[in-house]
Amino acid sequence: MCIGQRTEPFLVVYFCSVQERSRRKDLEEEMAEAATESHEDPSDETEDLGPLEPDDSGTFQQVTNLLNIMESESTKTDTAGAGFDMRKRLASVIITEKATTEPSVVMNALIRCLQVPEISTQRKVNIYNILQEIIQQEGELEERCVQRLGTIPSKEMRDMLEMEGYMRAEVASDTLVALSRNHFSLVMYELQHHLKPLNLTEEFVIVTLAKLANGNVFEFMPYMGITLATMFTMLRLANEAKMRQVICGAMETFCETVQFYLRHLEDSVYPVMTEDQFAVKLFPMYRYFVTVWLRNNNPEVKLGVIKSLKPMLSLLLPSDDLREQVYDYIPLLLAEYQGSLEALFITQVLRQILEMSVITNSPVPQMQLHTIFTELHVQVCSRAPAQQQYSSQNLTEIVHCFIALARSYPKELMKFFLSQMEMSKEAVRVGTLALIRAVVSADEPKMNIRTIYLAVRVVKNTLSDTRSKVRMAILRIIGQLALSGFQDRIKGWGLKYVSVQLTLSTYKLTNRRDNFYQRDLEEKMVHKVTMDTVRIITSSVSGMTNEFWVRLLCYIMETDYTEALTPICVSLTNLAERQLHAKDEEANASKSRHVDLPAPQKLLARLLVLMSSPYKGEGRGIAMLNLLKTLSQSIAPSMADMWELEIPLLVKYLEEHTEFTWNQKTWEDKLIQFLRNSLKKTRGSNWSLRLSKELNNQIESFDSPSLEKGFLYRALSFTLATGLEADKVEVLLLELLYKTDYSNDFDRE
């Protein structure tokens, strides 16, 4: 079995290699046959190139035949599949392999093939591709061959025609780039010869220069200054959209190349050109792009210009003098928001300018602020057009712009935000609050406390707004303040607002009206955001006020919206652990771990009954058990040790089951046993009697019939049975009998 498995891939590889050798042999035979049958003298087609040596003549004929095969296979490949493509590849390989032994002979043959009259585009593309492969594998070439390799592709790309000419020009350009790796000066001389001041050159000369700069950074740098200066003189002459796009693309590449050069100056052996020198040569082009070409109606030209500005600005903005001049053209950038250009690209440039103004501590002119604020703010508060596919990315860029503005002009920005909040439009308020939240959440360096103080003042002016989206936006800001380390700024107003929203959203959800589905959905969202905010606050705010702690506990005791109990219990557990930890640090080691609780028996009675349906509300049973365990010292210190052992066992049972696999009776038996063991620890006290009273008070809080109410009766009967004071037990029984609804079969039973 194993031998068979190993042999099979070997046979496949062997068969493929045999097949390839067979095809190669067929090609060579076909080539030899063609050479034998051909009675034409190859020099007849290229009389102007001079006579060929006998060996050269044979090589020329072989190369010609292989090129014929490649050209014919190119037309067959589209219809016949991969078999013919393999023949084409093998023909190319044979030529390049022959060049390893006779590089100059083969390359001269290929060059002669290029100059044959009426050569097809596909044949030229094939020849240039083979030339590139040979150049890459051969280091040194004959000087005459190199000279011809420099001039012929150069002429090819300058004489390009429409459509097919682009394809030939592209491969000719790539051939020059390949040649430049070992003969840079020759190629550069050829290109610079066709780059003359006040004379618009061919577009592929510029394209090739950009490729050279990208592939030969350090060799190109001595020519960068003259190249930029010459190209600047062409800008007024470039009236066609295509040429403008080419120049913009080249400028983008040149600037990125300069940045790379400046980052690796230690690797350069050429005279060093400083960043300021580059910037001075670059700024006239930046100014012309922004003032003239950016106003062009062609959207592709606009896009090319705006994309080239980013790398240009990376070189211009570090210069103090030029940065101030760049600021002068910000209004022209802002004006483009009213045009057809995708807003994202404008905002990216604006962000670059604003963030550099923060880094260099040189803010943009104050007289431009209102226009910047307005143009950016309106995009946040209104829906982007459907055709703008980058709208979400644009919003992200706008947020970074406002963060930069908040660092430079906090007072002016918050004053603007306050004026927008006074408009009372929901979309405007929600958008403004979202921006304030972004400012609060700014990463290193964090926003200074003065800015946070001003931001909180703006938020406080909106607390009376009852619209759902505004409430959610305010809640998110409160949560963000807690997360970002500004907890002191939410104590008082912030905690009170969260508590009010918790109560308000719960009330609205438990008193739903018919035909108000949309409002209920919004209220559910408010409630969810409130729960998230509570979780953030209780896990991040130290020194929490007792008022908030009591409000959360009261919520558990009173709410009918039981779906919220799980996150509230988790939050209370986090908060209790933080309070206990703080008290441990402040108190002596002998002092008990205690958290203030309103009526411990009332809390235990409530949680015990709710735990009888442990999988409701996203698994409230485990959350409530963990809360009991954390509060054990505060509820009943005598039970704490026993709870430390038994509660994890109850949690384990719930974790091992689901709402579909657990057994109601088994679980209730476990809870009753837990209650029995707990009350044993309080013998000799009135703890069980007080617990019975609280259980009795819970009866009207649950519907009949329900699992919770059924368990409540069972727990109540057990606690009454353990009571030691008969007269008080009798009073509780009479009270229970009195409040029972005998018309309800469940209660009567």
Beta strands, then each sheet from edge to edge (+ up, - down):
end
